[in-house]
Amino acid sequence: MAEKINQVGIYLNLQKPESKELAKNCIETLQSLGFSVCLLEGQLICDDQQALIYSKELFFKKPDCILVLGGDGTLLYVARQTCFNRIPIFGFNLGKLGFLTEREASSYKDALNQLNNGNYYIEERMMLGCMVRKKGVTSKTYVALNDVLVKSRGFRMMDIQAYASGSRIDSFRADGLIIATPTGSTGYSLAAGGPVVSPRARVMVLNPICPHRLHDRSYVLSEDEEITLKFGNREKDIMLTFDGQTTLSLTPEDEVEVFKSVYSTKLIRLNPISNFDRLRIKLCSEN
């Protein structure tokens, strides 16, 4: 059963000029349908829009759902903010492929009418949690919807040891290592030669980037595993990224722990098509 929606948040990628016009159209349509609308502080479009303005803390907590106007990168950012309060998100694609977004901007009226009529369902996507252990002290937990990546800032080949729940998986000599969710299996991991995984699966994909050894391949691990990454003593300029957006610097002595997060992303879906159909359509639409 569709969850009742009363208040809708709208998040804009302000680097895309078309997001402002789409936001104005969405506000007008939503208000005509009886929805309350809210915007993030600093993203006010114009003064005559009767929308509530929330601080960042409230914006990712108060609405019943959030419309994301941008591309997959914008949606990934919003997913990492909304997961803590289990707020569903709906993406309008203003980017290129738009694997995660649900509709193109041109169909906004039809999409909003479907939301109003309850013609949608919620699809939950597994997320990753990640902590860094520095001299025995662990960092806060970071989350990622697509992937956790380690590589050298200087694009040097790295020596990385990977363990699953304490058992050694392998030592990789590669340009880096990707740990992807099923959602992230169609992102950077796919470009690096990894498998396509159904979003319904509860697994993690461990995928080396440009491995130096011929036998190095991807590993598919259970959601119950806890992955630990260690580095060679000579490694330099190691960086750790979450969804390709948040970056931390590491030293060779640091250890990275990756595991299934207790949080998940809730995507609003309108079309009950299979994710493989969605993937095939998006890939075939490339220019």
C-alpha positions in Angstrom: 0.0 0.0 0.0 1.3 3.5 -0.9 2.3 5.7 2.0 0.2 8.8 2.5 1.9 11.9 1.3 0.9 15.4 2.6 4.1 17.5 2.5 6.5 17.3 -0.4 10.1 18.6 -0.3 11.8 19.8 -3.5 15.6 19.6 -3.7 17.3 21.4 -6.7 20.6 20.9 -8.3 21.3 24.6 -8.7 24.1 23.9 -11.2 21.5 22.8 -13.7 19.6 26.0 -14.7 16.6 23.9 -15.9 16.0 22.7 -12.3 14.6 26.2 -11.3 11.9 26.2 -14.0 11.0 22.6 -13.2 10.8 23.4 -9.5 8.4 26.3 -10.2 6.2 24.0 -12.3 6.3 21.3 -9.6 5.4 23.8 -6.8 2.4 25.1 -8.8 1.1 21.6 -9.7 1.6 20.2 -6.2 -0.2 23.2 -4.5 -3.0 22.9 -7.0 -3.4 19.2 -5.9 -3.5 20.2 -2.2 0.0 19.3 -1.1 2.1 21.4 1.2 5.5 22.1 -0.4 8.9 22.9 1.3 12.3 24.0 0.0 15.8 23.8 1.5 17.0 27.1 2.9 19.1 28.8 0.2 17.2 27.2 -2.6 14.3 29.7 -2.6 13.3 30.2 -6.3 11.2 33.3 -6.0 9.3 35.2 -3.3 5.9 34.6 -4.7 6.1 30.8 -4.3 4.1 29.8 -1.2 6.5 27.2 0.0 7.8 26.5 3.5 11.5 27.1 3.9 13.4 24.6 6.2 17.0 24.5 7.5 19.0 21.5 6.3 18.3 19.6 9.5 14.5 20.0 9.1 14.4 19.6 5.3 15.8 16.1 5.5 13.5 15.2 8.3 10.0 16.8 8.0 8.6 16.1 4.5 6.8 12.9 3.6 8.9 12.6 0.5 11.4 14.7 -1.5 11.5 15.3 -5.2 15.1 15.4 -6.5 15.6 17.6 -9.5 19.0 16.7 -11.0 20.7 13.5 -12.1 22.0 10.3 -10.3 24.7 12.3 -8.5 22.1 14.6 -7.0 20.0 11.7 -6.0 22.9 9.9 -4.4 23.6 13.0 -2.2 20.0 13.3 -1.1 19.8 9.6 -0.4 22.7 9.9 2.1 20.8 12.7 3.9 17.3 11.2 3.9 18.1 7.6 4.9 18.4 8.4 8.6 14.7 9.4 8.7 13.5 6.9 6.1 12.1 9.6 3.8 11.2 8.4 0.3 12.8 10.2 -2.7 11.7 10.6 -6.2 14.1 11.6 -9.0 13.4 13.7 -12.0 16.3 13.2 -14.5 18.1 16.4 -15.6 21.3 14.5 -16.1 22.5 11.9 -18.7 21.6 8.3 -18.1 19.6 8.6 -14.9 19.7 5.0 -13.6 18.2 5.9 -10.3 15.9 8.7 -11.3 12.3 7.7 -12.1 11.1 10.2 -14.7 12.2 12.8 -17.2 11.4 16.4 -16.5 8.9 16.6 -19.3 6.5 14.2 -17.6 6.4 16.0 -14.3 2.6 16.6 -14.4 1.7 13.0 -15.0 4.2 11.9 -12.3 2.8 14.3 -9.7 -0.8 13.2 -10.5 0.2 9.6 -9.9 1.6 10.6 -6.6 -1.6 12.4 -5.7 -3.7 9.3 -6.7 -1.4 6.9 -4.8 -0.3 5.1 -8.0 3.2 4.4 -6.7 5.2 2.0 -4.6 8.3 2.1 -2.5 11.5 0.3 -3.4 14.1 -0.1 -0.7 17.7 -0.2 -1.6 20.5 -1.6 0.5 23.2 0.9 1.6 26.8 0.4 2.9 28.2 1.6 6.2 31.9 2.4 6.5 34.3 3.2 9.4 38.0 4.0 9.4 40.2 2.7 12.2 43.1 5.0 12.9 45.6 3.8 15.6 42.8 1.6 17.1 40.2 4.5 17.2 37.3 4.2 14.8 35.8 7.1 13.0 32.1 8.0 12.7 30.1 5.8 10.4 29.7 7.0 6.8 26.9 5.7 4.5 26.8 5.1 0.7 24.1 4.0 -1.7 26.3 3.1 -4.6 29.8 2.3 -3.5 32.9 2.8 -1.3 36.1 3.3 -3.2 39.8 3.3 -2.3 42.5 4.5 -4.7 45.6 6.6 -4.9 45.3 10.3 -5.6 48.4 10.0 -7.7 46.8 7.2 -9.8 49.5 4.8 -8.6 49.0 1.1 -8.5 48.2 -0.1 -4.9 48.7 -3.1 -2.8 45.4 -3.8 -0.9 44.6 -6.7 1.4 41.0 -7.6 1.8 39.4 -9.7 4.6 35.8 -10.9 5.1 34.8 -11.3 8.7 38.4 -11.9 9.6 39.2 -14.4 6.9 41.6 -13.3 4.1 40.0 -12.9 0.7 43.0 -11.9 -1.3 45.7 -9.4 -1.8 45.1 -7.1 -4.8 47.6 -5.2 -6.8 45.4 -2.7 -8.7 44.6 0.9 -9.3 42.0 0.7 -6.5 39.2 -1.3 -5.1 35.4 -0.8 -5.3 32.9 -2.2 -2.8 29.5 -1.8 -4.4 25.9 -2.4 -3.4 23.6 -4.0 -5.9 22.5 -0.5 -6.8 26.1 0.6 -7.3 26.8 -2.5 -9.5 25.6 -0.5 -12.5 27.8 2.5 -11.7 31.6 2.7 -11.5 31.8 -1.1 -10.6 30.2 -1.9 -14.0 32.6 0.3 -15.8 35.5 -1.5 -14.0 34.2 -4.9 -15.3 32.0 -5.9 -12.4 28.8 -7.9 -12.6 25.3 -6.5 -12.8 23.4 -7.4 -9.6 19.7 -7.3 -9.1 18.7 -4.5 -6.6 16.7 -7.1 -4.7 19.8 -9.1 -3.9 21.5 -8.4 -0.5 25.1 -8.7 -1.4 28.3 -6.6 -1.7 30.5 -6.7 -4.8 34.3 -6.4 -4.2 35.8 -5.3 -7.5 39.5 -4.4 -8.2 40.1 -1.5 -10.7 42.5 -2.4 -13.5 44.1 -5.3 -11.6 47.7 -6.2 -12.4 47.2 -10.0 -12.1 45.2 -12.0 -14.6 43.4 -14.1 -12.0 42.0 -11.1 -10.1 38.2 -10.9 -10.5 35.2 -9.6 -8.7 34.0 -11.2 -5.5 30.3 -11.3 -4.5 29.9 -11.4 -0.7 26.9 -11.9 1.6 25.3 -8.9 3.3 26.4 -10.5 6.6 30.1 -10.1 5.9 32.2 -7.3 7.3 34.9 -6.3 4.9 38.3 -5.0 6.1 40.8 -3.3 3.9 44.5 -2.9 4.8 47.3 -1.3 2.8 50.9 -1.8 2.0 53.4 0.2 4.0 54.7 2.1 1.0 51.3 3.4 -0.2 50.9 7.1 -0.5 48.1 9.6 -1.0 45.3 7.0 -0.3 41.8 8.4 -0.7 38.5 6.9 0.4 35.3 8.0 -1.3 31.6 7.4 -0.7 29.4 7.5 -3.8 32.2 9.4 -5.5 31.3 12.5 -3.6 32.6 12.5 0.0 36.4 12.0 0.3 38.7 11.1 3.2 42.5 10.9 3.2 44.1 7.8 4.6 47.5 6.7 5.7 49.0 3.2 5.1 48.4 2.4 8.8 44.7 3.0 8.6 42.1 0.2 8.2 38.8 0.5 6.4 35.8 -1.5 7.5 32.7 -1.8 5.2 29.5 -3.5 6.0 25.8 -3.5 5.3 24.3 -0.3 6.8 21.3 -0.4 9.1 19.9 2.4 6.9 18.4 2.0 3.4 17.3 4.3 0.6 13.5 4.4 -0.2 12.9 5.1 -3.9 9.4 6.1 -5.1 8.6 4.1 -8.2 5.7 4.7 -10.6 6.3 2.1 -13.3 6.3 -1.6 -12.2 8.9 -2.5 -14.8 11.8 -4.8 -14.0 15.1 -3.2 -13.1 16.7 -5.2 -15.9 14.3 -3.6 -18.4 15.1 -0.2 -16.8 18.8 -0.9 -17.2 18.5 -2.1 -20.8 16.5 1.0 -21.7 19.0 3.4 -20.2 22.0 1.7 -21.7 20.4 1.6 -25.1 19.6 5.3 -24.9 23.3 6.3 -24.8 24.5 8.5 -27.6 
